[in-house]
Amino acid sequence: MKEEQNYQKESEQLNFLNGTIKTTINENEKDLGIKRPLNSREEQGEISKTQLSPENILILDTETTGLDNESDDCIEVGSILFNVKSRSVLAQQSFLLPVESNNAEKINNIPAAITRLPQPFFEAIKYFESLVHASDVILAHNASFDKKWFGLKKLPHIEKQWICSMDDITWPSDRQLKTRPSVKDLALAYGVPVWNAHRALTDCIYLAEVLKRCDELEKLLIRALEPKVLIRADISYEKRHLAKNAGFRWNDLIKGAWSRHMSRREMEKLEFPVHEVDS
């Protein structure tokens, strides 16, 4: 019997490698209190004036076999359902996705062979979907990277607002952090011991511990959810350090320019000239 069960699980793994899952996680379940997505800049701006802090956040992180979401694969997903008011972890999860090879093994230390061992990954994805449904927003560090893996190949699409803990949250100045801190730097700034890196659930734990220690977490989250616009710095080469220190990136969002996404409230506080770009 045990051999038959193992054979069945191994067959499911092979089917998973050869197939795809294209489930969409939506926000239309009123019984769970899920907020519908914001559809326009005007709607976002109007809601932000009276917006309350989200109640539940799904802290999310991924490990992948490379940087290209078209040719590479997501190999691991970690997530923690975090309640803002109580500063408490409600649930947490981590699961591997089977792959044939992992070109990023030296970084994330996940051998491809381990991912193909029998495991209840279909059930894991279903549980992951339930955690997404129970959350108001998704929080990830460098969210633009994590977000692009969902809705492709094995993982369901997520129709929720995302907060990037690196770009969207302006961390208190007394923590003396860079404008775009790493997870490690963020954890250490809040007195969180760092014992490992580059595993999905571990990085989620670091972020959860940071959120627990934030006295003004609700305020930080509300401001992080403000509508963002693309801003270009009108600055000389000699003063480029001002843009860099403010989180602007060279030749990234706009070729040949320092630029970043930020709220109009943040834009007004800059000490150098900028202008909004139609994105």
MARLUM-477334 format. One record per residue (C-alpha): x, y, z. Coordinates in nm, 4 decimals. Example, Ala and Ser with C-alpha at 12.3 -4.5 7.8 and 13.67 -1.06 7.14 Angstrom:
BEGIN
<site X="1.2300" Y="-0.4500" Z="0.7800"/>
<site X="1.3670" Y="-0.1060" Z="0.7140"/>
END
This chain:
BEGIN
<site X="0.0000" Y="0.0000" Z="0.0000"/>
<site X="0.2756" Y="0.2455" Z="0.0936"/>
<site X="0.4587" Y="0.1755" Z="-0.2327"/>
<site X="0.1369" Y="0.2425" Z="-0.4271"/>
<site X="0.0866" Y="0.5738" Z="-0.2458"/>
<site X="0.4445" Y="0.6800" Z="-0.3189"/>
<site X="0.4020" Y="0.5828" Z="-0.6847"/>
<site X="0.0841" Y="0.7922" Z="-0.7034"/>
<site X="0.2563" Y="1.0946" Z="-0.5496"/>
<site X="0.5524" Y="1.0603" Z="-0.7866"/>
<site X="0.3085" Y="1.0424" Z="-1.0807"/>
<site X="0.1431" Y="1.3629" Z="-0.9589"/>
<site X="0.4852" Y="1.5293" Z="-0.9437"/>
<site X="0.5537" Y="1.4359" Z="-1.3061"/>
<site X="0.2094" Y="1.5564" Z="-1.4138"/>
<site X="0.2741" Y="1.8804" Z="-1.2314"/>
<site X="0.6043" Y="1.9304" Z="-1.4133"/>
<site X="0.4386" Y="1.8753" Z="-1.7490"/>
<site X="0.1246" Y="2.0763" Z="-1.6808"/>
<site X="0.0171" Y="2.4155" Z="-1.5565"/>
<site X="-0.2271" Y="2.5569" Z="-1.3075"/>
<site X="-0.4045" Y="2.8754" Z="-1.4141"/>
<site X="-0.6366" Y="2.9436" Z="-1.1258"/>
<site X="-0.7158" Y="3.3063" Z="-1.0538"/>
<site X="-0.7386" Y="3.4322" Z="-0.6986"/>
<site X="-1.0038" Y="3.7020" Z="-0.6933"/>
<site X="-1.1537" Y="3.9313" Z="-0.4362"/>
<site X="-1.5260" Y="3.8769" Z="-0.4838"/>
<site X="-1.5937" Y="3.6761" Z="-0.1684"/>
<site X="-1.7889" Y="3.9133" Z="0.0515"/>
<site X="-1.8184" Y="3.6635" Z="0.3359"/>
<site X="-1.4436" Y="3.6930" Z="0.3889"/>
<site X="-1.4531" Y="4.0717" Z="0.3977"/>
<site X="-1.2224" Y="4.1011" Z="0.1004"/>
<site X="-1.1911" Y="4.4485" Z="-0.0483"/>
<site X="-1.2417" Y="4.4834" Z="-0.4225"/>
<site X="-0.9416" Y="4.6086" Z="-0.6252"/>
<site X="-0.9013" Y="4.9783" Z="-0.7010"/>
<site X="-0.9678" Y="5.0299" Z="-1.0699"/>
<site X="-0.8592" Y="5.3859" Z="-1.1376"/>
<site X="-0.6246" Y="5.6571" Z="-1.0167"/>
<site X="-0.9226" Y="5.8707" Z="-0.9209"/>
<site X="-1.0756" Y="5.5898" Z="-0.7152"/>
<site X="-0.7436" Y="5.5161" Z="-0.5502"/>
<site X="-0.6943" Y="5.8819" Z="-0.4631"/>
<site X="-1.0441" Y="5.9165" Z="-0.3194"/>
<site X="-1.0140" Y="5.6067" Z="-0.1027"/>
<site X="-0.6676" Y="5.6968" Z="0.0222"/>
<site X="-0.8077" Y="6.0070" Z="0.1918"/>
<site X="-1.0098" Y="5.8023" Z="0.4376"/>
<site X="-0.8399" Y="5.4656" Z="0.4067"/>
<site X="-0.7887" Y="5.2561" Z="0.7155"/>
<site X="-0.4904" Y="5.0343" Z="0.7651"/>
<site X="-0.5354" Y="4.6825" Z="0.6261"/>
<site X="-0.6340" Y="4.4285" Z="0.8898"/>
<site X="-0.4549" Y="4.1239" Z="0.7548"/>
<site X="-0.1397" Y="4.1216" Z="0.5431"/>
<site X="-0.0015" Y="3.8256" Z="0.3547"/>
<site X="0.3757" Y="3.8532" Z="0.3711"/>
<site X="0.5077" Y="3.6698" Z="0.0672"/>
<site X="0.8431" Y="3.5670" Z="-0.0758"/>
<site X="0.9572" Y="3.3447" Z="-0.3614"/>
<site X="1.2717" Y="3.1585" Z="-0.4588"/>
<site X="1.3299" Y="3.0978" Z="-0.8283"/>
<site X="1.5618" Y="2.9153" Z="-1.0649"/>
<site X="1.6571" Y="3.2437" Z="-1.2322"/>
<site X="1.5478" Y="3.6004" Z="-1.2986"/>
<site X="1.3416" Y="3.5520" Z="-1.6159"/>
<site X="0.9818" Y="3.4517" Z="-1.5402"/>
<site X="0.9355" Y="3.3312" Z="-1.8982"/>
<site X="1.2283" Y="3.0880" Z="-1.9113"/>
<site X="1.2841" Y="3.0180" Z="-1.5411"/>
<site X="1.0577" Y="2.8774" Z="-1.2692"/>
<site X="0.9417" Y="2.9634" Z="-0.9222"/>
<site X="1.0866" Y="2.6915" Z="-0.6998"/>
<site X="0.9552" Y="2.7915" Z="-0.3561"/>
<site X="0.6814" Y="3.0058" Z="-0.2038"/>
<site X="0.6744" Y="3.1238" Z="0.1564"/>
<site X="0.3921" Y="3.3214" Z="0.3154"/>
<site X="0.2786" Y="3.4478" Z="0.6540"/>
<site X="-0.0695" Y="3.5784" Z="0.7319"/>
<site X="-0.0102" Y="3.8711" Z="0.9680"/>
<site X="-0.2718" Y="4.0602" Z="1.1725"/>
<site X="-0.1803" Y="4.4274" Z="1.1944"/>
<site X="-0.3780" Y="4.5310" Z="1.5032"/>
<site X="-0.2499" Y="4.2509" Z="1.7269"/>
<site X="0.0953" Y="4.2384" Z="1.5605"/>
<site X="0.0483" Y="3.8622" Z="1.5431"/>
<site X="0.1212" Y="3.5802" Z="1.2997"/>
<site X="-0.2045" Y="3.3999" Z="1.2212"/>
<site X="-0.0699" Y="3.1342" Z="0.9851"/>
<site X="0.2415" Y="3.0526" Z="0.7883"/>
<site X="0.3307" Y="2.8246" Z="0.5012"/>
<site X="0.6196" Y="2.7202" Z="0.2799"/>
<site X="0.6211" Y="2.4763" Z="-0.0086"/>
<site X="0.8469" Y="2.3702" Z="-0.2946"/>
<site X="0.7466" Y="2.3429" Z="-0.6592"/>
<site X="0.8974" Y="2.0587" Z="-0.8634"/>
<site X="1.1543" Y="2.1589" Z="-1.1262"/>
<site X="1.3969" Y="1.9720" Z="-1.3486"/>
<site X="1.6943" Y="2.1981" Z="-1.2725"/>
<site X="1.7868" Y="2.4979" Z="-1.0588"/>
<site X="2.0467" Y="2.7367" Z="-1.1969"/>
<site X="2.0209" Y="2.9451" Z="-0.8784"/>
<site X="2.1050" Y="2.6595" Z="-0.6408"/>
<site X="2.4244" Y="2.8348" Z="-0.5234"/>
<site X="2.2080" Y="3.1254" Z="-0.4081"/>
<site X="1.9001" Y="2.9588" Z="-0.2560"/>
<site X="2.0579" Y="2.6196" Z="-0.1703"/>
<site X="1.7614" Y="2.4232" Z="-0.3078"/>
<site X="1.8679" Y="2.1178" Z="-0.5106"/>
<site X="1.6239" Y="2.0433" Z="-0.7919"/>
<site X="1.6092" Y="1.6773" Z="-0.6873"/>
<site X="1.4635" Y="1.7757" Z="-0.3493"/>
<site X="1.1716" Y="1.9515" Z="-0.5169"/>
<site X="1.0711" Y="1.6287" Z="-0.6911"/>
<site X="1.0373" Y="1.4237" Z="-0.3738"/>
<site X="0.6753" Y="1.3257" Z="-0.2917"/>
<site X="0.4935" Y="1.6129" Z="-0.1207"/>
<site X="0.1356" Y="1.7481" Z="-0.1059"/>
<site X="0.2028" Y="2.0497" Z="-0.3286"/>
<site X="-0.1455" Y="2.0581" Z="-0.4830"/>
<site X="-0.2926" Y="2.0869" Z="-0.1327"/>
<site X="-0.0255" Y="2.3462" Z="-0.0523"/>
<site X="-0.1352" Y="2.5652" Z="-0.3422"/>
<site X="-0.4984" Y="2.5390" Z="-0.2324"/>
<site X="-0.4033" Y="2.6436" Z="0.1190"/>
<site X="-0.1964" Y="2.9274" Z="-0.0224"/>
<site X="-0.5041" Y="3.0474" Z="-0.2114"/>
<site X="-0.7033" Y="3.0490" Z="0.1137"/>
<site X="-0.4358" Y="3.2641" Z="0.2795"/>
<site X="-0.4535" Y="3.5105" Z="-0.0092"/>
<site X="-0.8329" Y="3.5254" Z="0.0226"/>
<site X="-0.8042" Y="3.5957" Z="0.3957"/>
<site X="-0.5671" Y="3.8901" Z="0.3414"/>
<site X="-0.6373" Y="4.2508" Z="0.2499"/>
<site X="-0.3033" Y="4.3201" Z="0.0807"/>
<site X="0.0134" Y="4.1361" Z="-0.0174"/>
<site X="0.3479" Y="4.2539" Z="0.1191"/>
<site X="0.6787" Y="4.1502" Z="-0.0355"/>
<site X="1.0337" Y="4.2816" Z="-0.0434"/>
<site X="1.1068" Y="4.3845" Z="-0.4025"/>
<site X="0.7440" Y="4.3049" Z="-0.4819"/>
<site X="0.7800" Y="4.3653" Z="-0.8557"/>
<site X="1.0009" Y="4.0573" Z="-0.8754"/>
<site X="0.7783" Y="3.8269" Z="-0.6677"/>
<site X="0.4567" Y="3.9453" Z="-0.8317"/>
<site X="0.5603" Y="3.8510" Z="-1.1852"/>
<site X="0.5709" Y="3.4760" Z="-1.1069"/>
<site X="0.2010" Y="3.4504" Z="-1.0201"/>
<site X="-0.0441" Y="3.3751" Z="-1.2963"/>
<site X="0.2215" Y="3.1908" Z="-1.4954"/>
<site X="0.2838" Y="2.8182" Z="-1.5190"/>
<site X="0.2216" Y="2.6613" Z="-1.1796"/>
<site X="0.1069" Y="2.9516" Z="-0.9649"/>
<site X="-0.2350" Y="3.1255" Z="-0.9606"/>
<site X="-0.2794" Y="3.4914" Z="-1.0441"/>
<site X="-0.3252" Y="3.7233" Z="-0.7454"/>
<site X="-0.5725" Y="4.0103" Z="-0.7812"/>
<site X="-0.4775" Y="4.2033" Z="-0.4701"/>
<site X="-0.2951" Y="4.5244" Z="-0.3976"/>
<site X="0.0748" Y="4.4771" Z="-0.3323"/>
<site X="0.2996" Y="4.6682" Z="-0.0937"/>
<site X="0.6732" Y="4.6625" Z="-0.1514"/>
<site X="0.8611" Y="4.6830" Z="0.1782"/>
<site X="1.1653" Y="4.8082" Z="-0.0116"/>
<site X="1.0090" Y="5.0791" Z="-0.2309"/>
<site X="0.6633" Y="5.1645" Z="-0.0949"/>
<site X="0.7337" Y="5.1934" Z="0.2777"/>
<site X="0.9309" Y="5.4897" Z="0.4065"/>
<site X="1.0917" Y="5.3438" Z="0.7167"/>
<site X="1.1499" Y="5.5754" Z="1.0171"/>
<site X="1.4632" Y="5.7867" Z="0.9840"/>
<site X="1.5856" Y="5.6886" Z="1.3303"/>
<site X="1.6539" Y="5.3369" Z="1.1942"/>
<site X="1.9229" Y="5.4895" Z="0.9700"/>
<site X="1.8360" Y="5.2685" Z="0.6757"/>
<site X="1.9152" Y="5.3172" Z="0.3093"/>
<site X="1.6274" Y="5.4333" Z="0.0942"/>
<site X="1.5934" Y="5.0819" Z="-0.0495"/>
<site X="1.7140" Y="4.8522" Z="0.2315"/>
<site X="1.7708" Y="4.4797" Z="0.1975"/>
<site X="1.5708" Y="4.2353" Z="0.4104"/>
<site X="1.8854" Y="4.1684" Z="0.6136"/>
<site X="1.9510" Y="4.5384" Z="0.6796"/>
<site X="1.5859" Y="4.5936" Z="0.7676"/>
<site X="1.5856" Y="4.3045" Z="1.0128"/>
<site X="1.9067" Y="4.4143" Z="1.1835"/>
<site X="1.7815" Y="4.7728" Z="1.2112"/>
<site X="1.4863" Y="4.6434" Z="1.4155"/>
<site X="1.6934" Y="4.4085" Z="1.6303"/>
<site X="1.5850" Y="4.0896" Z="1.4529"/>
<site X="1.8580" Y="3.8197" Z="1.4529"/>
<site X="1.9552" Y="3.7057" Z="1.1034"/>
<site X="2.0433" Y="3.3375" Z="1.0907"/>
<site X="1.9859" Y="3.2459" Z="0.7273"/>
<site X="1.9062" Y="3.4000" Z="0.3917"/>
<site X="1.7558" Y="3.3170" Z="0.0544"/>
<site X="1.4839" Y="3.0798" Z="0.1679"/>
<site X="1.1300" Y="3.2040" Z="0.1182"/>
<site X="0.9785" Y="3.1451" Z="0.4606"/>
<site X="1.2892" Y="3.2711" Z="0.6419"/>
<site X="1.2676" Y="3.6092" Z="0.4704"/>
<site X="0.8945" Y="3.6234" Z="0.5503"/>
<site X="0.9741" Y="3.5616" Z="0.9173"/>
<site X="1.2232" Y="3.8496" Z="0.9164"/>
<site X="0.9607" Y="4.0837" Z="0.7719"/>
<site X="0.6958" Y="3.9661" Z="1.0203"/>
<site X="0.9329" Y="4.0322" Z="1.3103"/>
<site X="1.0052" Y="4.3794" Z="1.1729"/>
<site X="0.6325" Y="4.4578" Z="1.1485"/>
<site X="0.5826" Y="4.3448" Z="1.5090"/>
<site X="0.8354" Y="4.6050" Z="1.6200"/>
<site X="0.6885" Y="4.8981" Z="1.4215"/>
<site X="0.5166" Y="5.1424" Z="1.6571"/>
<site X="0.3550" Y="5.3328" Z="1.3691"/>
<site X="0.2873" Y="5.0344" Z="1.1439"/>
<site X="-0.0676" Y="5.1406" Z="1.0542"/>
<site X="0.0546" Y="5.4813" Z="0.9385"/>
<site X="0.3351" Y="5.3271" Z="0.7341"/>
<site X="0.0942" Y="5.0899" Z="0.5606"/>
<site X="-0.1637" Y="5.3588" Z="0.4791"/>
<site X="0.1054" Y="5.5737" Z="0.3212"/>
<site X="0.2472" Y="5.2732" Z="0.1363"/>
<site X="-0.0940" Y="5.2212" Z="-0.0247"/>
<site X="-0.1129" Y="5.5760" Z="-0.1585"/>
<site X="-0.1335" Y="5.5935" Z="-0.5395"/>
<site X="0.2093" Y="5.6127" Z="-0.6996"/>
<site X="0.3175" Y="5.8081" Z="-1.0060"/>
<site X="0.6343" Y="5.7843" Z="-1.2129"/>
<site X="0.8730" Y="6.0686" Z="-1.1272"/>
<site X="1.1817" Y="6.1841" Z="-1.3157"/>
<site X="1.4529" Y="6.3833" Z="-1.1381"/>
<site X="1.5621" Y="6.7073" Z="-1.3059"/>
<site X="1.9113" Y="6.7007" Z="-1.1664"/>
<site X="2.2668" Y="6.7554" Z="-1.2851"/>
<site X="2.5381" Y="6.4922" Z="-1.2958"/>
<site X="2.7194" Y="6.6624" Z="-1.0109"/>
<site X="2.4132" Y="6.6318" Z="-0.7852"/>
<site X="2.3134" Y="6.2793" Z="-0.8852"/>
<site X="2.3808" Y="6.1587" Z="-0.5287"/>
<site X="2.0686" Y="6.3449" Z="-0.4162"/>
<site X="1.8523" Y="6.1378" Z="-0.6470"/>
<site X="2.0280" Y="5.8157" Z="-0.5516"/>
<site X="1.9842" Y="5.8856" Z="-0.1807"/>
<site X="1.6139" Y="5.9481" Z="-0.2410"/>
<site X="1.5673" Y="5.6046" Z="-0.3938"/>
<site X="1.5799" Y="5.7065" Z="-0.7589"/>
<site X="1.7402" Y="5.4579" Z="-0.9993"/>
<site X="1.9468" Y="5.5432" Z="-1.3030"/>
<site X="1.8497" Y="5.4078" Z="-1.6453"/>
<site X="1.5881" Y="5.1740" Z="-1.4990"/>
<site X="1.2291" Y="5.2899" Z="-1.5377"/>
<site X="1.3332" Y="5.5663" Z="-1.7794"/>
<site X="1.6371" Y="5.5282" Z="-2.0018"/>
<site X="1.9066" Y="5.7855" Z="-1.9395"/>
<site X="1.7387" Y="5.9327" Z="-1.6319"/>
<site X="1.6986" Y="5.9024" Z="-1.2560"/>
<site X="1.3434" Y="5.7911" Z="-1.1812"/>
<site X="1.1178" Y="5.6104" Z="-0.9363"/>
<site X="0.7526" Y="5.5608" Z="-0.8456"/>
<site X="0.6308" Y="5.7615" Z="-0.5470"/>
<site X="0.3226" Y="5.9366" Z="-0.4118"/>
<site X="0.2615" Y="6.3027" Z="-0.4808"/>
<site X="0.2859" Y="6.3660" Z="-0.1058"/>
<site X="0.6382" Y="6.2211" Z="-0.1052"/>
<site X="0.7239" Y="6.4134" Z="-0.4205"/>
<site X="0.6503" Y="6.7454" Z="-0.2500"/>
<site X="0.9100" Y="6.6705" Z="0.0177"/>
<site X="1.2006" Y="6.6252" Z="-0.2244"/>
<site X="1.4829" Y="6.8779" Z="-0.2080"/>
<site X="1.5505" Y="6.8823" Z="-0.5827"/>
<site X="1.3320" Y="6.9487" Z="-0.8881"/>
<site X="1.1345" Y="6.6639" Z="-1.0429"/>
<site X="0.8442" Y="6.6206" Z="-1.2803"/>
<site X="0.5759" Y="6.3598" Z="-1.3256"/>
<site X="0.6012" Y="6.1323" Z="-1.6280"/>
<site X="0.3036" Y="5.9759" Z="-1.8004"/>
<site X="0.3614" Y="5.6020" Z="-1.7557"/>
END
